[in-house]
């Protein structure tokens, strides 16, 4: 392993991630995992000896390369780097980091600016899904700063709209890996009804009411139920065919969380949100804790599940929302999260099928860096 890595540090949406050119990294995933674990200091729960951010939303990386696939500009391998353990997960994707990857492609000459907005077409190597990002490039110039903000941070960045195409069954081959929209899962001595869906990323949604919650509680109260949700995630992993009986399931997938119909609630920053301002409540787990907002792949899966009859998401949402389209034949689904309302746009075909799903993000390059790797005895 090399003694150092050159990387670039980006903010993407409500995450931060380190981005590396593929020629900076070993050729195989085992070597990449070793390099990232060393660079991030992942063996320590505060990642003091490395560049990791010591939270699931800031301990992320991607390895980027030009693509030889016609119509695709770049490919990227996403990595969720362990905190307090040296494991590196390659089982999922990150929509927030995808916005940073798209900006990286333009800022590093992999894609040339071609108008007020430049489109970057990407393949995520983890899931083989196609991600399309529209990056603001005013005056056909390579942007370095932006002024747009999103829920979850008052800090501005460059606008990036991220869309996921052909999401159904990207990881398992089936939109409904359990074969049904509603599945009864056993975990420990309990059981719960869930909707398991594979769209953008495998996900498992639980009706908040079944756990005695409204979905409008403050983060501290819902955090008390994270152990239950992690146990449900493990059961869902087996039911969805993502792990075998007796095998340790991934902490990254399926995404798991609570959904509920809208009700008045207060965000983590104290902002009052009325039930009329959003369409469905979501509180998602990220690895071993609550996500501070919502992961974009979770938002994509949730919005896709809204169009699956008899799913818990479909049951919780006003069906009139799903029939209200704009001039681009898109449906806007407003998701109430701990940081505010995030809008997922669902583009439909003429026959009413889901074509693609997207979320508005912002991104910004924070730094270039040469990362010295610690000696391994």
SEDREN-364856 format. One record per residue (C-alpha): residue in three letters; x, y, z. Coordinates in steps of 0.1 Angstrom, whole numbers. Each point is the difference from the previous one (the first is absolute). Last residue first. Layout:
# SEDREN-364856
R,ALA,X,Y,Z .
...
This chain:
# SEDREN-364856
R,UNK,30,-30,118 .
R,UNK,-22,23,-22 .
R,UNK,16,34,-5 .
R,UNK,-25,28,0 .
R,UNK,-11,14,-34 .
R,UNK,9,36,-8 .
R,UNK,-29,17,-18 .
R,UNK,9,25,-27 .
R,UNK,-29,24,-1 .
R,UNK,-22,21,-23 .
R,UNK,-27,18,20 .
R,UNK,-36,10,5 .
R,UNK,-16,-6,-34 .
R,UNK,-37,9,1 .
R,UNK,-33,-17,-6 .
R,UNK,-37,8,1 .
R,UNK,-29,-24,-3 .
R,UNK,-34,-1,-19 .
R,UNK,-15,-35,1 .
R,UNK,-10,-24,-29 .
R,UNK,-20,-30,-11 .
R,UNK,-2,-16,-34 .
R,UNK,-25,-17,-23 .
R,UNK,-28,-10,23 .
R,UNK,-29,-14,-20 .
R,UNK,-30,22,-8 .
R,UNK,-6,-11,-37 .
R,UNK,15,33,-12 .
R,UNK,31,-7,21 .
R,UNK,3,15,35 .
R,UNK,27,22,15 .
R,UNK,2,-1,38 .
R,UNK,14,30,17 .
R,UNK,11,-4,36 .
R,UNK,-5,31,22 .
R,UNK,17,3,34 .
R,UNK,-19,16,28 .
R,UNK,17,9,33 .
R,UNK,30,-11,20 .
R,UNK,-15,-30,18 .
R,UNK,-17,-11,-32 .
R,UNK,-34,7,-16 .
R,UNK,0,-13,-36 .
R,UNK,-17,20,-27 .
R,UNK,-8,-21,-31 .
R,UNK,-1,20,-32 .
R,UNK,-14,-18,-30 .
R,UNK,15,6,-34 .
R,UNK,-17,0,-34 .
R,UNK,24,28,-11 .
R,UNK,-30,25,-1 .
R,UNK,-9,-9,36 .
R,UNK,-16,-32,14 .
R,UNK,-26,-5,27 .
R,UNK,-11,-37,0 .
R,UNK,24,-12,27 .
R,UNK,-10,29,23 .
R,UNK,-37,-10,-4 .
R,UNK,9,-33,16 .
R,UNK,6,17,34 .
R,UNK,29,-19,15 .
R,UNK,1,-25,28 .
R,UNK,-14,-30,-19 .
R,UNK,25,5,-29 .
R,UNK,28,1,25 .
R,UNK,-12,-31,18 .
R,UNK,-2,-18,-33 .
R,UNK,-34,-11,-11 .
R,UNK,5,14,-36 .
R,UNK,36,9,-9 .
R,UNK,1,36,-12 .
R,UNK,10,14,34 .
R,UNK,27,-27,1 .
R,UNK,19,19,-27 .
R,UNK,0,32,22 .
R,UNK,13,-20,29 .
R,UNK,27,-17,-20 .
R,UNK,12,34,-14 .
R,UNK,-1,16,35 .
R,UNK,20,-29,14 .
R,UNK,25,4,-29 .
R,UNK,2,37,10 .
R,UNK,8,-8,36 .
R,UNK,-24,18,23 .
R,UNK,7,28,25 .
R,UNK,21,-6,31 .
R,UNK,0,-38,-8 .
R,UNK,-8,-18,32 .
R,UNK,28,-22,13 .
R,UNK,17,-33,-6 .
R,UNK,5,0,-39 .
R,UNK,-23,29,-10 .
R,UNK,-35,-5,14 .
R,UNK,-30,18,-16 .
R,UNK,-28,22,13 .
R,UNK,-26,7,-27 .
R,UNK,-32,20,1 .
R,UNK,-22,2,-31 .
R,UNK,-17,27,-21 .
R,UNK,14,34,12 .
R,UNK,-10,35,8 .
R,UNK,-36,-7,10 .
R,UNK,11,-19,31 .
R,UNK,16,31,13 .
R,UNK,38,5,6 .
R,UNK,12,21,29 .
R,UNK,37,7,-1 .
R,UNK,19,-8,32 .
R,UNK,34,-10,-16 .
R,UNK,-7,-37,5 .
R,UNK,-33,5,-18 .
R,UNK,-34,4,17 .
R,UNK,-30,-20,-10 .
R,UNK,-36,3,-13 .
R,UNK,-13,-32,-15 .
R,UNK,6,-17,-33 .
R,UNK,-8,-37,-4 .
R,UNK,27,-23,13 .
R,UNK,32,-17,-10 .
R,UNK,28,-15,22 .
R,UNK,34,-12,-11 .
R,UNK,23,-26,-15 .
R,UNK,25,2,-29 .
R,UNK,7,-36,-9 .
R,UNK,28,4,0 .
R,UNK,29,18,17 .
R,UNK,5,-21,32 .
R,UNK,5,-30,-22 .
R,UNK,-13,-33,14 .
R,UNK,22,-24,19 .
R,UNK,-8,-35,-14 .
R,UNK,-20,-24,22 .
R,UNK,-28,-2,-26 .
R,UNK,12,14,-32 .
R,UNK,3,37,-9 .
R,UNK,-15,22,-27 .
R,UNK,-27,-24,-8 .
R,UNK,-28,24,8 .
R,UNK,-12,-20,30 .
R,UNK,35,-3,13 .
R,UNK,7,37,-2 .
R,UNK,-35,7,13 .
R,UNK,8,-19,32 .
R,UNK,33,20,4 .
R,UNK,-18,33,-7 .
R,UNK,-27,-9,26 .
R,UNK,27,-5,26 .
R,UNK,15,34,-10 .
R,UNK,-34,15,4 .
R,UNK,-4,-14,35 .
R,UNK,34,13,10 .
R,UNK,-9,34,-15 .
R,UNK,-31,3,23 .
R,UNK,15,24,25 .
R,UNK,11,22,-29 .
R,UNK,-36,7,-7 .
R,UNK,-3,20,33 .
R,UNK,33,19,-5 .
R,UNK,-10,8,-37 .
R,UNK,-32,18,10 .
R,UNK,-33,-18,-6 .
R,UNK,-20,6,-31 .
R,UNK,0,-36,-12 .
R,UNK,-31,-7,21 .
R,UNK,15,-28,21 .
R,UNK,-13,-31,17 .
R,UNK,23,-23,-20 .
R,UNK,-29,-10,-23 .
R,UNK,-8,37,-3 .
R,UNK,33,7,-16 .
R,UNK,-9,-22,-30 .
R,UNK,33,-17,-9 .
R,UNK,19,4,-33 .
R,UNK,27,-23,-13 .
R,UNK,24,11,-27 .
R,UNK,23,-15,-27 .
R,UNK,16,29,-19 .
R,UNK,-10,19,-31 .
R,UNK,-32,-20,1 .
R,UNK,0,-33,18 .
R,UNK,-31,0,22 .
R,UNK,-10,-17,33 .
R,UNK,-32,12,16 .
R,UNK,-3,-10,36 .
R,UNK,-24,-16,25 .
R,UNK,15,-7,34 .
R,UNK,9,-30,22 .
R,UNK,14,-4,35 .
R,UNK,19,-26,20 .
R,UNK,33,8,-18 .
R,UNK,-9,13,-34 .
R,UNK,-29,-15,-20 .
R,UNK,-10,16,-33 .
R,UNK,-35,3,-15 .
R,UNK,2,11,-36 .
R,UNK,-20,26,-19 .
R,UNK,6,8,-37 .
R,UNK,7,-36,-9 .
R,UNK,26,-22,-16 .
R,UNK,26,5,27 .
R,UNK,23,17,-24 .
R,UNK,-27,25,-12 .
R,UNK,17,20,-28 .
R,UNK,19,-31,-9 .
R,UNK,35,-6,-14 .
R,UNK,16,2,35 .
R,UNK,22,31,-2 .
R,UNK,-15,21,-28 .
R,UNK,-35,-16,3 .
R,UNK,-18,31,-13 .
R,UNK,22,30,-2 .
R,UNK,1,4,-38 .
R,UNK,11,36,3 .
R,UNK,10,20,31 .
R,UNK,1,38,-3 .
R,UNK,22,25,19 .
R,UNK,-6,38,-4 .
R,UNK,32,18,9 .
R,UNK,0,37,12 .
R,UNK,35,12,11 .
R,UNK,2,6,37 .
R,UNK,-14,21,29 .
R,UNK,3,-7,38 .
R,UNK,-34,2,17 .
R,UNK,1,-38,4 .
R,UNK,-26,-28,3 .
R,UNK,-26,13,-24 .
R,UNK,18,13,-31 .
R,UNK,20,32,-9 .
R,UNK,9,17,-32 .
R,UNK,28,26,-3 .
R,UNK,27,-18,-20 .
R,UNK,37,-3,-1 .
R,UNK,28,-14,-22 .
R,UNK,-20,-3,-33 .
R,UNK,17,-10,-33 .
R,UNK,-13,25,-25 .
R,UNK,-26,-5,-27 .
R,UNK,-14,34,9 .
R,UNK,-16,-15,31 .
R,UNK,10,-36,6 .
R,UNK,-28,-14,22 .
R,UNK,3,-38,2 .
R,UNK,-26,-23,-14 .
R,UNK,7,-35,14 .
R,UNK,-11,-33,-16 .
R,UNK,5,-33,20 .
R,UNK,-2,-33,-18 .
R,UNK,-1,-31,23 .
R,UNK,27,-27,0 .
R,UNK,-6,-4,37 .
R,UNK,35,4,14 .
R,UNK,16,12,-33 .
R,UNK,-22,31,-1 .
R,UNK,-2,10,-36 .
R,UNK,1,37,-8 .
R,UNK,-15,25,-25 .
R,UNK,11,36,6 .
R,UNK,-23,27,-14 .
R,UNK,13,36,-1 .
R,UNK,-23,29,8 .
R,UNK,5,36,-13 .
R,UNK,17,-16,-29 .
R,UNK,26,-27,-11 .
R,UNK,24,-3,29 .
R,UNK,25,-27,-9 .
R,UNK,-1,-34,18 .
R,UNK,31,-19,13 .
R,UNK,18,34,4 .
R,UNK,6,-1,37 .
R,UNK,-26,27,10 .
R,UNK,-26,-16,-22 .
R,UNK,4,-36,12 .
R,UNK,4,13,36 .
R,UNK,-34,17,-3 .
R,UNK,-16,-33,-10 .
R,UNK,17,-19,28 .
R,UNK,-12,26,25 .
R,UNK,-36,-5,-11 .
R,UNK,5,-38,2 .
R,UNK,12,5,36 .
R,UNK,-35,10,10 .
R,UNK,-15,-28,-20 .
R,UNK,21,-26,18 .
R,UNK,2,-36,-13 .
R,UNK,0,-34,17 .
R,UNK,19,-32,7 .
R,UNK,36,12,-1 .
R,UNK,4,2,38 .
R,UNK,35,6,15 .
R,UNK,8,-19,33 .
R,UNK,28,14,22 .
R,UNK,-21,4,30 .
R,UNK,-6,30,23 .
R,UNK,-16,18,-29 .
R,UNK,-1,-19,-32 .
R,UNK,3,15,-34 .
R,UNK,-31,1,-23 .
R,UNK,15,-4,-35 .
R,UNK,-14,10,-34 .
R,UNK,15,-12,-32 .
R,UNK,-3,25,-29 .
R,UNK,-5,-1,-37 .
R,UNK,3,29,-24 .
R,UNK,-14,15,-31 .
R,UNK,-26,-26,-11 .
R,UNK,-17,2,-34 .
R,UNK,21,-29,-14 .
R,UNK,17,-19,28 .
R,UNK,38,6,1 .
R,UNK,-3,20,32 .
R,UNK,25,24,16 .
R,UNK,9,-9,36 .
R,UNK,-10,10,35 .
R,UNK,6,-16,34 .
R,UNK,-25,12,26 .
R,UNK,3,6,37 .
R,UNK,-22,3,31 .
R,UNK,5,6,37 .
R,UNK,-19,33,2 .
R,UNK,-36,-12,0 .
R,UNK,7,-31,22 .
R,UNK,18,21,26 .
R,UNK,36,1,11 .
R,UNK,11,26,-27 .
R,UNK,28,-21,-15 .
R,UNK,33,16,-8 .
R,UNK,22,-22,21 .
R,UNK,15,-7,34 .
R,UNK,-29,15,20 .
R,UNK,-26,-22,-17 .
R,UNK,-22,6,31 .
R,UNK,-11,-37,3 .
R,UNK,36,-10,-8 .
R,UNK,7,-28,-24 .
R,UNK,-12,22,-29 .
R,UNK,30,23,-1 .
R,UNK,-14,14,-32 .
R,UNK,32,-5,-21 .
R,UNK,7,-35,15 .
R,UNK,-36,-12,-6 .
R,UNK,1,15,-35 .
R,UNK,32,-17,-10 .
R,UNK,-11,-34,14 .
R,UNK,-34,2,-17 .
R,UNK,15,10,-33 .
R,UNK,24,-30,2 .
R,UNK,-30,-24,7 .
R,UNK,-19,17,-28 .
R,UNK,26,-8,-26 .
R,UNK,20,24,-23 .
R,UNK,17,19,28 .
R,UNK,-8,37,1 .
R,UNK,15,32,-14 .
R,UNK,-6,-11,-36 .
R,UNK,-37,-2,8 .
R,UNK,-2,38,8 .
R,UNK,-10,6,36 .
R,UNK,-29,17,17 .
R,UNK,-3,6,37 .
R,UNK,-36,4,12 .
R,UNK,-21,25,20 .
R,UNK,-37,-5,3 .
R,UNK,-31,22,2 .
R,UNK,1,9,-37 .
R,UNK,34,-9,-12 .
R,UNK,29,17,17 .
R,UNK,33,-9,-15 .
R,UNK,35,-9,10 .
R,UNK,25,-8,-28 .
R,UNK,25,-27,2 .
R,UNK,37,-8,-5 .
R,UNK,10,-31,19 .
R,UNK,31,-8,20 .
R,UNK,24,-27,10 .
R,UNK,-11,-23,-28 .
R,UNK,-12,-35,8 .
